[in-house]
Amino acid sequence: MMKALILNSGMGSRMGMLTSEHPKCMTEISNKDTILSRQLKQLAQAGVEEVVMTTGLFDSVLVNYCQSLDLPLHITFVKNPVYDKTNYIYSIYCAREALKDDDIILMHGDLVFENSVLDDVLASEESCMTVSSRLALPEKDFKAVIQDGYITKVGIEFFNDALAAQPLYKLNQKDWKVWLARIRFFCENQNTGCYAENAFNEVSDACRIRPLDVGDRLCAEIDDPQDLAVVSDKIRQIEKRTVYMCFSTDIIHTGHISIIKKAAKLGRLIVGVLSDEAVVSYKRFPLLPYSERKALFENISDVYKVVEQSDLSYRENLEKYRPDYVVHGDDWVKGFQKPIREEVLEVLCRYGGRLVEFPYSDDEKYKKLESRARADLSLPDVRRARLKKAIGMKGLVTAMEAHSGITGLIVEKTAVYEDGKARQFDAMWVSSLCDSTAKGKPDIELVDMTSRFRTIDDIMEVTTKPIIFDGDTGGLIEHFVYTVKSLERMGVSAVIIEDKTGLKKNSLFGTEVPQTQDTIENFCAKIMAGKRAQKTKEFMIIARIESLILEQGMEDALARAFAYTKAGADGIMIHSRRKEPDEIFTFVEKFRAEDKLSPVVVVPTSFNAVTEEEFKARGVNVVIYANQLTRTGFPAMQNAAKSILTHHRAKECDELCMSIKDIITLIPEED
């Protein structure tokens, strides 16, 4: 148990008229606090519940004042009956029975210190006393002599091997018992006119107290009106300090509240809430949109202001708000966020700000909360809505093909970290080609919908990201209606259907094989039937235009695009088998001249040199990598099989293999 001992039995005579009606500790140091009210609030905020307070002159005034503060503290008052004839060593002696069996925070009642100073004192594992290596040695105040890392003497008369010191101590029970026993010896031998530190100096070899260097932070006694003016000015400066933190979370737990409270002790806390786009690029899709996440922090009492942080980089907001402190957990010292931390340090260094890092809380219960959040993202209603929301948040989303549970997990979990940012796929493409190939069957719509729905089930069972379904031609209108209902009910985000009829042939064959394009009227009827069948506004029906594949020309492609969107299509997919992207770019440019809003989807299998950034700049909204996992996976398996046949053993194949342990880490465990 930790108790605080506050010594308030002094006369305060050097304060003049300021202490003519109350003890010095009740002197106002700001428009909202006295010395004592500040101390008591700080102790209560730090979790200290028991306080022993010595009193002298104006003791009843002091008792009434403490009670009026209505703080969650149990205060035991001990009066020094001869306060005018003794020093505080005797006040401690009077309170000895209330102090003998506890760890102690000892402070003088005229001491003012920053919150972070008290936090450091409380966090010390060893007994400690506050000192400052940044201040000149005072003539008439305490100095601490330090040898081999411990304090050996404390007093006003020491100047060699000494640092300026202030009477704020943390004393572990073992050390405190040694010191208290010596205080008792002094007082019972009528040596009551000296400092308590005189007793310590005789037992410092057994009472081991470390110096805790507070640097230039506020930790000062108020002995006279001049001290009061200096300290009050420093408090005004402290109260103007600003602190900046950034959050991406949509679930606020006790770990967040704890670090927010610590940060708020440093100054007025500005919380930067990551934009939806930044969150999606950094970790997972947010359960709550930015506006609601912002409101969560606005309703926390310790938060002064909430602002948007549009990027993982802090630079823009640091240059705008110039906070005195940036607070973060120490988890970004290593790992992919390290470049962000280095940028923060560089910006802070330019204007004199400071980074404060607290130990990162890796509590298992917080991991379970995150696991539950991810589970919520897998629910059909939540998953279905995510694709449309992600397009709105990011402008451009990427999808990678998945044809099984394990390939779904690869798409779900693969991330590349660069420059402090994470890049990952936003969605999964369930391709009829890859689904058929995985089953060893030709891509001619031979695999029926029941089988394809089982593939979706396998993927959905272990992942959370939205799914775009390759619906081929959609089949007969009557059949397509039931496909839409089934996909929507399962939680699929979108179906893409192509405007062809008859036996399916892969589009990349183009005119090399007979392929028939549907009429605009018939395909529009199919789109409208599908839209009438769906129950939610989030589900998307995307029309895939084959005009460029079948060499029907740009005007035909555009005419179909405008007709399909008018019929209710939620987006347009434009396809090409050329290696150059020119006709895709031309289509997008002409389409965007008349339709600014309908999402445009591309599948850059042939024109694969174009970057996502260029697609986005030209007005594309969805980039689908339609078959890369299938095309890389099968050659790798084939090479492994050849290696074993060639060498008559598996040793040479090992270098081609992923370890079973790494594979297992992809597979989620049940909580």
C-alpha positions as CSV (number, residue, x, y, z in Angstrom):
1,M,0.0,0.0,0.0
2,M,1.2,3.5,-0.8
3,K,0.6,6.5,1.4
4,A,1.4,10.1,0.8
5,L,2.9,12.2,3.7
6,I,2.4,16.0,3.2
7,L,4.2,18.2,5.7
8,N,2.1,21.3,6.4
9,S,3.1,22.3,10.0
10,G,5.4,25.2,9.1
11,M,4.7,28.8,10.0
12,G,5.2,30.2,6.4
13,S,6.4,33.5,7.9
14,R,8.4,34.5,4.8
15,M,5.2,34.8,2.8
16,G,4.1,37.9,4.8
17,M,0.5,38.8,4.6
18,L,-0.3,35.9,2.2
19,T,-0.2,33.5,5.2
20,S,-1.9,35.8,7.7
21,E,-5.2,33.8,7.7
22,H,-4.3,30.3,6.5
23,P,-1.3,28.0,6.1
24,K,1.2,28.5,3.2
25,C,-0.1,25.4,1.4
26,M,-3.4,27.2,0.8
27,T,-1.7,30.0,-1.2
28,E,-3.2,30.4,-4.7
29,I,-0.9,29.5,-7.5
30,S,-3.4,29.8,-10.4
31,N,-6.9,30.8,-11.0
32,K,-8.1,27.3,-10.1
33,D,-5.6,25.9,-7.6
34,T,-3.8,26.4,-4.4
35,I,-0.5,24.6,-3.7
36,L,-2.3,22.0,-1.7
37,S,-5.3,21.5,-4.0
38,R,-3.0,20.9,-6.9
39,Q,-1.0,18.3,-4.8
40,L,-4.0,16.5,-3.7
41,K,-5.6,16.4,-7.2
42,Q,-2.3,15.0,-8.6
43,L,-2.2,12.3,-6.0
44,A,-5.8,11.3,-6.6
45,Q,-5.2,11.2,-10.3
46,A,-2.2,9.0,-9.8
47,G,-4.3,6.5,-7.8
48,V,-3.0,7.3,-4.3
49,E,-5.9,7.0,-1.8
50,E,-4.4,7.5,1.6
51,V,-2.8,10.8,2.7
52,V,-1.3,11.6,6.1
53,M,-1.0,15.4,6.6
54,T,0.7,17.1,9.4
55,T,-0.7,20.5,10.6
56,G,0.3,23.4,12.8
57,L,-1.0,26.9,12.8
58,F,-4.5,27.3,11.3
59,D,-5.0,23.5,11.5
60,S,-8.8,23.8,11.6
61,V,-8.8,26.0,8.6
62,L,-6.7,23.5,6.8
63,V,-8.9,20.5,7.8
64,N,-12.1,22.3,6.6
65,Y,-10.4,23.3,3.3
66,C,-9.3,19.8,2.5
67,Q,-12.8,18.5,3.2
68,S,-14.3,21.1,0.9
69,L,-12.2,19.8,-2.0
70,D,-14.3,16.6,-2.0
71,L,-11.6,14.5,-3.5
72,P,-11.5,10.7,-3.4
73,L,-8.8,10.6,-0.7
74,H,-8.8,9.5,2.9
75,I,-6.8,12.1,4.8
76,T,-5.5,11.6,8.3
77,F,-4.6,14.9,10.0
78,V,-1.8,14.9,12.6
79,K,-1.1,18.1,14.5
80,N,2.3,19.0,15.7
81,P,1.4,20.6,19.1
82,V,4.8,22.4,19.2
83,Y,4.9,23.5,15.6
84,D,6.3,26.9,16.5
85,K,9.2,25.4,18.4
86,T,10.2,22.4,16.3
87,N,11.1,21.6,12.7
88,Y,9.2,19.1,10.5
89,I,11.3,16.3,11.8
90,Y,9.1,16.4,14.9
91,S,5.9,16.5,12.7
92,I,7.0,13.3,11.1
93,Y,7.6,11.8,14.6
94,C,4.1,12.8,15.6
95,A,2.7,10.9,12.6
96,R,4.9,7.9,13.0
97,E,2.2,5.4,13.9
98,A,0.3,6.2,10.7
99,L,3.4,5.7,8.6
100,K,5.4,2.8,9.8
101,D,4.2,0.0,7.7
102,D,3.8,1.5,4.2
103,D,5.6,2.7,1.2
104,I,5.6,6.5,1.4
105,I,5.4,9.5,-1.0
106,L,6.9,12.3,1.1
107,M,6.6,15.9,0.1
108,H,6.6,19.3,1.6
109,G,3.4,21.2,1.6
110,D,4.9,24.2,-0.3
111,L,6.2,22.1,-3.2
112,V,4.8,22.5,-6.7
113,F,5.7,19.9,-9.4
114,E,4.5,18.8,-12.8
115,N,2.4,15.8,-13.3
116,S,5.1,13.9,-15.2
117,V,7.5,14.4,-12.2
118,L,5.1,12.7,-9.8
119,D,4.5,9.9,-12.4
120,D,8.2,9.3,-12.6
121,V,8.6,9.3,-8.8
122,L,5.7,6.8,-8.5
123,A,7.1,4.6,-11.3
124,S,10.5,4.3,-9.6
125,E,11.2,0.8,-8.3
126,E,13.8,2.0,-5.9
127,S,13.5,4.7,-3.3
128,C,14.2,8.1,-4.9
129,M,14.4,11.8,-4.4
130,T,13.9,14.5,-7.1
131,V,17.1,16.3,-8.2
132,S,17.9,18.5,-11.2
133,S,21.1,18.4,-13.2
134,R,19.9,21.4,-15.2
135,L,19.6,23.9,-12.3
136,A,22.4,25.8,-10.6
137,L,23.2,24.8,-7.0
138,P,21.1,27.0,-4.7
139,E,22.7,28.9,-1.9
140,K,20.1,28.3,0.8
141,D,18.1,25.3,-0.4
142,F,18.6,21.6,-0.4
143,K,21.5,19.9,-2.3
144,A,21.9,16.1,-2.6
145,V,25.4,14.6,-2.5
146,I,25.6,11.7,-4.9
147,Q,28.1,8.9,-4.8
148,D,28.0,5.6,-6.8
149,G,24.5,6.4,-8.0
150,Y,23.0,6.9,-4.5
151,I,22.3,9.9,-2.3
152,T,24.6,10.0,0.7
153,K,23.8,13.5,2.1
154,V,21.0,16.0,1.9
155,G,21.3,19.5,3.2
156,I,21.8,23.2,2.4
157,E,25.5,23.1,3.3
158,F,26.7,20.6,0.7
159,F,28.2,21.8,-2.6
160,N,30.7,19.1,-3.7
161,D,29.4,16.2,-5.9
162,A,25.9,17.6,-5.4
163,L,22.8,18.4,-7.4
164,A,20.0,20.8,-6.6
165,A,17.3,18.8,-4.8
166,Q,13.7,19.1,-3.8
167,P,11.9,17.3,-0.9
168,L,9.8,15.0,-3.1
169,Y,10.6,11.4,-2.2
170,K,9.3,7.9,-2.9
171,L,10.4,5.7,0.0
172,N,10.0,1.9,-0.1
173,Q,9.0,0.4,3.2
174,K,12.4,-1.1,3.9
175,D,14.3,2.2,3.4
176,W,11.6,4.3,5.1
177,K,11.8,2.1,8.3
178,V,15.5,2.8,8.5
179,W,15.0,6.6,8.2
180,L,11.9,6.7,10.4
181,A,13.8,4.8,13.2
182,R,16.5,7.4,13.1
183,I,14.0,10.3,13.1
184,R,12.5,8.7,16.2
185,F,16.0,8.5,17.8
186,F,16.6,12.2,17.1
187,C,13.2,13.4,18.5
188,E,13.4,11.2,21.6
189,N,16.7,12.7,22.3
190,Q,15.3,16.2,22.0
191,N,16.9,16.9,18.7
192,T,13.8,18.4,17.1
193,G,15.0,21.7,15.6
194,C,16.8,20.2,12.6
195,Y,15.7,18.9,9.2
196,A,14.6,15.2,8.9
197,E,17.4,14.9,6.4
198,N,19.9,15.3,9.2
199,A,18.6,11.9,10.5
200,F,18.8,10.5,7.0
201,N,22.5,11.6,6.6
202,E,23.4,9.3,9.5
203,V,21.8,6.2,8.0
204,S,22.2,6.8,4.2
205,D,24.3,3.6,3.9
206,A,21.3,1.6,4.9
207,C,18.5,3.9,3.6
208,R,19.3,3.6,-0.1
209,I,17.8,6.5,-2.1
210,R,18.4,7.0,-5.8
211,P,18.5,10.5,-7.3
212,L,15.7,11.0,-9.9
213,D,16.7,13.8,-12.3
214,V,13.7,15.9,-13.3
215,G,15.8,18.2,-15.6
216,D,14.2,21.5,-16.2
217,R,10.7,20.3,-15.4
218,L,8.8,22.2,-12.7
219,C,9.6,20.9,-9.2
220,A,10.1,23.8,-6.8
221,E,9.3,25.0,-3.3
222,I,7.5,28.4,-2.6
223,D,9.2,30.1,0.3
224,D,8.4,33.7,-0.4
225,P,6.4,36.0,-2.8
226,Q,9.2,36.0,-5.3
227,D,9.1,32.2,-5.5
228,L,5.3,32.4,-5.8
229,A,5.6,34.7,-8.8
230,V,8.1,32.4,-10.6
231,V,6.1,29.2,-10.0
232,S,2.8,30.7,-10.9
233,D,4.3,31.9,-14.2
234,K,5.6,28.4,-14.9
235,I,2.2,26.9,-14.2
236,R,0.6,29.3,-16.7
237,Q,3.2,28.1,-19.3
238,I,2.4,24.5,-18.4
239,E,-1.3,25.0,-18.8
240,K,-0.8,26.4,-22.3
241,R,1.1,23.3,-23.4
242,T,-0.5,21.1,-26.0
243,V,-0.1,17.4,-26.4
244,Y,-0.8,15.4,-29.6
245,M,-1.9,11.8,-30.0
246,C,-3.2,9.9,-33.0
247,F,-5.8,7.1,-32.9
248,S,-7.2,4.8,-35.5
249,T,-9.4,2.7,-33.2
250,D,-13.1,2.3,-33.2
251,I,-13.2,0.4,-29.9
252,I,-12.0,2.4,-26.9
253,H,-10.8,0.2,-24.1
254,T,-9.1,0.8,-20.7
255,G,-5.7,0.8,-22.3
256,H,-6.6,3.8,-24.5
257,I,-8.2,5.6,-21.5
258,S,-5.0,5.0,-19.5
259,I,-2.7,6.5,-22.0
260,I,-5.1,9.4,-22.7
261,K,-5.0,10.2,-19.0
262,K,-1.2,10.1,-18.9
263,A,-1.0,12.3,-22.0
264,A,-3.6,14.8,-20.6
265,K,-1.3,15.3,-17.6
266,L,1.3,16.9,-19.9
267,G,-1.0,19.6,-21.3
268,R,-4.1,20.2,-23.3
269,L,-4.6,17.0,-25.3
270,I,-5.3,17.2,-29.1
271,V,-6.4,13.8,-30.5
272,G,-5.9,13.2,-34.2
273,V,-8.3,10.7,-35.5
274,L,-7.2,8.9,-38.6
275,S,-9.5,9.3,-41.7
276,D,-11.3,6.3,-43.0
277,E,-9.0,6.0,-45.9
278,A,-5.9,6.1,-43.7
279,V,-7.3,3.4,-41.4
280,V,-8.2,1.1,-44.3
281,S,-4.6,1.5,-45.7
282,Y,-3.1,0.9,-42.2
283,K,-4.9,-2.0,-40.6
284,R,-8.5,-3.1,-41.1
285,F,-11.7,-1.6,-42.3
286,P,-13.1,0.6,-39.6
287,L,-16.3,-0.6,-37.9
288,L,-17.3,3.0,-37.3
289,P,-16.8,5.8,-39.9
290,Y,-14.6,8.8,-39.1
291,S,-17.4,11.0,-37.8
292,E,-18.5,8.5,-35.2
293,R,-14.9,7.7,-34.2
294,K,-14.3,11.4,-33.8
295,A,-17.4,11.7,-31.6
296,L,-16.1,8.9,-29.3
297,F,-13.0,11.0,-28.4
298,E,-14.9,14.3,-28.2
299,N,-16.8,12.7,-25.3
300,I,-13.8,11.9,-23.2
301,S,-13.3,14.5,-20.6
302,D,-9.4,14.5,-20.8
303,V,-9.5,15.4,-24.5
304,Y,-9.2,19.1,-25.3
305,K,-9.8,19.0,-29.1
306,V,-10.3,16.3,-31.8
307,V,-9.0,16.8,-35.3
308,E,-8.7,14.7,-38.5
309,Q,-5.4,13.2,-39.4
310,S,-5.8,12.4,-43.1
311,D,-2.6,10.3,-43.4
312,L,-0.4,8.0,-41.3
313,S,2.2,10.7,-41.4
314,Y,1.9,13.2,-38.5
315,R,3.8,16.0,-40.4
316,E,0.8,18.0,-41.6
317,N,-0.9,18.2,-38.1
318,L,2.4,18.7,-36.2
319,E,3.3,21.7,-38.4
320,K,-0.2,23.1,-38.0
321,Y,-0.7,22.7,-34.3
322,R,3.0,22.6,-33.1
323,P,2.3,20.6,-30.0
324,D,4.8,20.7,-27.1
325,Y,4.5,16.9,-26.8
326,V,3.6,14.0,-29.0
327,V,2.6,10.9,-27.1
328,H,2.7,7.3,-28.4
329,G,3.2,3.8,-27.2
330,D,6.8,2.4,-27.5
331,D,5.6,-0.2,-30.0
332,W,6.7,1.9,-33.0
333,V,10.4,2.0,-32.0
334,K,10.7,-1.1,-34.2
335,G,8.7,-2.4,-37.1
336,F,7.0,-0.8,-40.0
337,Q,5.9,2.3,-38.1
338,K,9.6,3.2,-37.4
339,P,9.8,5.7,-40.3
340,I,6.7,7.5,-39.0
341,R,8.4,7.8,-35.6
342,E,11.6,9.1,-37.2
343,E,9.6,11.7,-39.2
344,V,7.8,12.8,-35.9
345,L,11.2,13.3,-34.2
346,E,12.5,15.3,-37.2
347,V,9.5,17.7,-37.1
348,L,9.6,18.0,-33.3
349,C,13.3,18.8,-33.4
350,R,12.8,21.7,-35.8
351,Y,10.6,23.6,-33.3
352,G,11.6,22.1,-30.0
353,G,8.8,19.7,-29.3
354,R,9.3,16.5,-27.4
355,L,8.3,12.8,-28.0
356,V,7.0,10.9,-24.9
357,E,6.6,7.2,-25.3
358,F,4.8,5.0,-22.8
359,P,5.1,1.2,-22.6
360,Y,2.7,-0.5,-25.2
361,S,0.0,-2.5,-23.6
362,D,0.0,-6.0,-25.1
363,D,-2.8,-7.3,-22.9
364,E,-4.5,-10.5,-24.1
365,K,-8.0,-8.9,-23.5
366,Y,-7.3,-6.2,-26.0
367,K,-6.3,-8.8,-28.6
368,K,-9.6,-10.5,-27.9
369,L,-11.4,-7.2,-28.5
370,E,-9.6,-6.8,-31.8
371,S,-10.5,-10.4,-32.7
372,R,-14.2,-9.7,-32.0
373,A,-14.0,-6.6,-34.2
374,R,-12.6,-8.7,-37.0
375,A,-15.4,-11.2,-36.4
376,D,-18.0,-8.5,-36.8
377,L,-16.5,-7.6,-40.2
378,S,-17.1,-11.1,-41.4
379,L,-20.9,-10.9,-40.7
380,P,-22.9,-10.8,-44.0
381,D,-24.5,-7.4,-43.5
382,V,-21.2,-5.8,-42.5
383,R,-19.1,-7.5,-45.2
384,R,-21.7,-6.8,-48.0
385,A,-21.6,-3.1,-47.4
386,R,-17.8,-2.7,-47.2
387,L,-17.0,-2.6,-50.9
388,K,-19.2,0.3,-51.7
389,K,-18.0,2.1,-48.6
390,A,-14.3,1.4,-49.4
391,I,-14.7,2.9,-52.9
392,G,-16.2,6.0,-51.3
393,M,-13.4,6.2,-48.7
394,K,-10.4,5.5,-50.9
395,G,-11.5,6.3,-54.5
396,L,-9.7,3.2,-55.7
397,V,-9.8,-0.3,-54.2
398,T,-7.9,-3.4,-55.2
399,A,-9.1,-7.0,-55.3
400,M,-7.1,-10.2,-55.6
401,E,-8.5,-13.5,-56.8
402,A,-9.2,-16.2,-54.3
403,H,-10.4,-19.7,-55.1
404,S,-10.2,-21.5,-51.7
405,G,-10.1,-20.8,-48.0
406,I,-6.3,-20.8,-47.9
407,T,-6.0,-18.4,-50.9
408,G,-8.6,-16.2,-49.2
409,L,-6.4,-16.1,-46.1
410,I,-3.4,-15.1,-48.3
411,V,-5.5,-12.2,-49.7
412,E,-6.7,-11.3,-46.2
413,K,-3.4,-11.3,-44.4
414,T,-0.8,-10.3,-47.0
415,A,0.5,-6.8,-46.4
416,V,3.6,-4.9,-47.5
417,Y,5.0,-2.3,-45.2
418,E,6.9,0.7,-46.6
419,D,7.6,4.2,-45.4
420,G,5.6,3.6,-42.3
421,K,2.5,2.5,-44.3
422,A,0.8,-0.8,-44.9
423,R,-0.4,-1.8,-48.4
424,Q,-3.0,-4.6,-48.6
425,F,-5.8,-5.8,-50.8
426,D,-9.2,-4.4,-50.1
427,A,-11.4,-7.2,-51.5
428,M,-11.4,-10.7,-53.0
429,W,-12.3,-11.7,-56.6
430,V,-14.0,-15.1,-56.8
431,S,-13.3,-15.9,-60.5
432,S,-15.1,-18.6,-62.4
433,L,-11.8,-19.3,-64.3
434,C,-9.8,-19.9,-61.1
435,D,-12.6,-21.8,-59.4
436,S,-13.0,-24.1,-62.4
437,T,-9.2,-24.5,-62.7
438,A,-8.8,-25.4,-59.0
439,K,-11.4,-28.2,-59.6
440,G,-9.6,-29.3,-62.7
441,K,-12.5,-28.4,-65.0
442,P,-12.7,-26.2,-68.1
443,D,-13.9,-22.6,-67.8
444,I,-17.2,-23.1,-69.7
445,E,-19.7,-22.6,-66.8
446,L,-19.4,-26.3,-66.2
447,V,-19.1,-25.7,-62.4
448,D,-22.6,-25.0,-61.2
449,M,-23.7,-22.3,-58.9
450,T,-24.1,-24.7,-55.9
451,S,-20.5,-25.6,-56.2
452,R,-19.3,-22.0,-56.6
453,F,-21.4,-21.0,-53.6
454,R,-19.5,-23.6,-51.6
455,T,-16.2,-21.9,-52.6
456,I,-17.6,-18.6,-51.3
457,D,-18.6,-20.3,-48.0
458,D,-15.1,-21.7,-47.6
459,I,-13.6,-18.3,-48.1
460,M,-16.1,-16.4,-46.0
461,E,-15.7,-18.8,-43.1
462,V,-12.0,-17.7,-42.5
463,T,-11.9,-14.1,-43.9
464,T,-13.5,-10.7,-43.4
465,K,-12.8,-8.8,-46.6
466,P,-15.6,-8.0,-49.2
467,I,-16.1,-10.4,-52.1
468,I,-16.7,-9.6,-55.7
469,F,-18.2,-12.6,-57.5
470,D,-17.6,-13.4,-61.2
471,G,-21.1,-14.2,-62.4
472,D,-20.0,-14.9,-66.0
473,T,-23.0,-14.0,-68.2
474,G,-25.4,-14.3,-65.3
475,G,-27.3,-17.0,-67.3
476,L,-31.0,-16.8,-68.0
477,I,-32.7,-13.7,-66.5
478,E,-34.9,-16.0,-64.4
479,H,-31.8,-17.8,-63.0
480,F,-29.9,-14.5,-62.5
481,V,-32.6,-13.2,-60.2
482,Y,-32.0,-16.2,-57.8
483,T,-28.2,-15.8,-58.1
484,V,-28.5,-12.2,-56.9
485,K,-30.8,-13.1,-54.0
486,S,-28.4,-15.9,-52.9
487,L,-25.2,-13.8,-53.2
488,E,-26.8,-10.9,-51.3
489,R,-28.0,-13.2,-48.5
490,M,-24.5,-14.7,-48.2
491,G,-22.9,-11.3,-47.8
492,V,-21.2,-11.0,-51.2
493,S,-20.6,-7.3,-52.1
494,A,-20.9,-7.4,-55.8
495,V,-21.5,-9.6,-58.8
496,I,-20.0,-8.8,-62.2
497,I,-21.8,-10.1,-65.3
498,E,-20.6,-9.9,-68.9
499,D,-22.7,-9.0,-71.9
500,K,-22.2,-12.2,-73.8
501,T,-24.5,-15.1,-74.6
502,G,-24.1,-18.8,-75.4
503,L,-21.4,-21.2,-74.3
504,K,-18.8,-19.3,-72.3
505,K,-15.4,-18.8,-73.8
506,N,-12.7,-16.9,-71.9
507,S,-12.5,-13.2,-73.0
508,L,-8.8,-13.3,-73.5
509,F,-9.3,-15.5,-76.6
510,G,-11.2,-12.5,-78.1
511,T,-12.2,-13.1,-81.7
512,E,-10.1,-16.3,-82.0
513,V,-13.1,-18.3,-80.9
514,P,-16.8,-17.7,-81.7
515,Q,-18.3,-15.4,-79.0
516,T,-21.6,-13.7,-79.2
517,Q,-22.3,-10.4,-77.5
518,D,-25.8,-9.9,-76.0
519,T,-28.1,-7.2,-77.2
520,I,-28.2,-4.0,-75.2
521,E,-31.9,-4.4,-74.6
522,N,-31.6,-8.0,-73.4
523,F,-28.7,-7.2,-71.1
524,C,-30.4,-4.1,-69.7
525,A,-33.4,-6.3,-68.9
526,K,-31.1,-8.7,-67.0
527,I,-29.6,-5.8,-65.0
528,M,-33.0,-4.4,-64.1
529,A,-34.3,-7.8,-63.1
530,G,-31.3,-8.3,-60.8
531,K,-31.8,-4.8,-59.2
532,R,-35.5,-5.5,-58.6
533,A,-34.5,-8.8,-56.8
534,Q,-32.0,-7.4,-54.4
535,K,-33.1,-6.4,-50.9
536,T,-30.3,-4.0,-49.8
537,K,-28.8,-0.9,-51.2
538,E,-25.3,-2.0,-50.6
539,F,-25.2,-5.0,-53.0
540,M,-23.7,-4.0,-56.4
541,I,-24.4,-5.4,-59.9
542,I,-21.6,-4.4,-62.2
543,A,-21.9,-4.7,-65.9
544,R,-18.9,-6.0,-67.8
545,I,-18.6,-4.8,-71.4
546,E,-16.9,-7.0,-74.0
547,S,-17.0,-4.6,-76.9
548,L,-13.3,-4.0,-77.0
549,I,-12.5,-7.7,-76.6
550,L,-14.7,-8.5,-79.5
551,E,-13.4,-5.5,-81.6
552,Q,-16.8,-3.8,-81.8
553,G,-15.3,-0.4,-81.3
554,M,-15.2,2.4,-78.7
555,E,-18.5,3.9,-79.6
556,D,-20.3,0.6,-79.0
557,A,-18.6,0.2,-75.6
558,L,-19.6,3.6,-74.5
559,A,-23.2,3.2,-75.8
560,R,-23.5,0.1,-73.8
561,A,-21.9,1.6,-70.7
562,F,-24.4,4.5,-70.6
563,A,-27.3,2.2,-71.3
564,Y,-26.3,-0.2,-68.6
565,T,-25.9,2.5,-65.9
566,K,-29.3,3.9,-67.0
567,A,-30.7,0.4,-66.5
568,G,-29.4,0.4,-62.9
569,A,-25.9,-1.1,-63.1
570,D,-23.9,0.0,-60.0
571,G,-20.7,0.1,-62.0
572,I,-19.0,-0.7,-65.3
573,M,-16.2,-3.1,-66.0
574,I,-14.3,-2.4,-69.2
575,H,-12.0,-5.1,-70.5
576,S,-9.3,-5.4,-73.1
577,R,-6.7,-8.0,-74.2
578,R,-4.2,-5.5,-75.6
579,K,-0.9,-5.1,-73.7
580,E,-1.1,-1.3,-74.2
581,P,-3.7,0.5,-72.0
582,D,-4.6,3.1,-74.6
583,E,-8.1,2.0,-75.4
584,I,-8.9,1.5,-71.7
585,F,-7.7,5.0,-70.9
586,T,-9.7,6.4,-73.8
587,F,-12.9,4.6,-72.7
588,V,-12.5,5.9,-69.1
589,E,-11.9,9.4,-70.3
590,K,-14.9,9.5,-72.5
591,F,-17.1,7.7,-69.9
592,R,-16.0,10.1,-67.2
593,A,-16.8,13.1,-69.4
594,E,-20.5,12.2,-69.0
595,D,-20.6,10.0,-65.8
596,K,-18.5,11.2,-62.9
597,L,-19.9,8.9,-60.3
598,S,-20.5,5.3,-61.5
599,P,-17.5,3.1,-60.4
600,V,-15.3,1.9,-63.2
601,V,-13.6,-1.5,-62.9
602,V,-10.5,-2.8,-64.8
603,V,-8.7,-6.1,-64.9
604,P,-5.2,-5.4,-66.0
605,T,-4.1,-8.9,-66.9
606,S,-2.8,-7.9,-70.3
607,F,-2.0,-4.2,-69.7
608,N,-0.3,-5.0,-66.5
609,A,2.4,-2.2,-66.5
610,V,-0.1,0.4,-65.4
611,T,0.2,1.3,-61.7
612,E,-2.8,1.7,-59.4
613,E,-1.9,5.3,-58.9
614,E,-2.3,6.0,-62.6
615,F,-5.6,4.1,-62.8
616,K,-6.9,6.2,-59.9
617,A,-5.7,9.5,-61.5
618,R,-7.6,8.6,-64.7
619,G,-10.9,7.8,-62.9
620,V,-10.8,4.0,-62.3
621,N,-12.3,2.8,-59.0
622,V,-11.6,-0.9,-58.8
623,V,-8.5,-2.8,-60.0
624,I,-9.0,-6.6,-60.0
625,Y,-5.9,-8.9,-60.1
626,A,-8.0,-11.7,-61.6
627,N,-5.8,-14.9,-61.7
628,Q,-2.3,-14.2,-60.4
629,L,-2.5,-16.6,-57.4
630,T,-3.7,-19.4,-59.7
631,R,-1.0,-18.7,-62.3
632,T,1.8,-18.6,-59.8
633,G,0.6,-21.4,-57.5
634,F,0.3,-24.1,-60.1
635,P,3.8,-23.7,-61.6
636,A,5.3,-23.7,-58.1
637,M,3.5,-27.0,-57.3
638,Q,4.5,-28.5,-60.7
639,N,8.1,-27.6,-60.0
640,A,8.0,-29.2,-56.6
641,A,6.6,-32.4,-58.1
642,K,9.3,-32.4,-60.9
643,S,12.1,-31.9,-58.2
644,I,11.0,-34.9,-56.3
645,L,10.8,-37.1,-59.4
646,T,14.2,-35.8,-60.6
647,H,16.1,-36.4,-57.3
648,H,14.2,-39.4,-56.0
649,R,13.8,-37.5,-52.7
650,A,12.3,-34.3,-51.2
651,K,15.4,-32.6,-49.9
652,E,15.9,-30.4,-53.0
653,C,12.3,-29.5,-52.9
654,D,12.5,-27.9,-49.5
655,E,13.9,-24.6,-50.7
656,L,10.7,-24.2,-52.8
657,C,8.5,-24.9,-49.8
658,M,6.8,-22.6,-47.3
659,S,7.2,-24.1,-43.8
660,I,4.2,-25.8,-42.3
661,K,4.5,-23.5,-39.3
662,D,4.2,-20.4,-41.5
663,I,1.2,-21.9,-43.3
664,I,-0.5,-22.7,-40.0
665,T,0.0,-19.1,-38.8
666,L,-2.3,-18.0,-41.7
667,I,-5.1,-20.1,-40.4
668,P,-7.2,-18.4,-37.7
669,E,-7.7,-20.2,-34.4
670,E,-11.0,-20.3,-32.6
671,D,-11.2,-17.9,-29.6
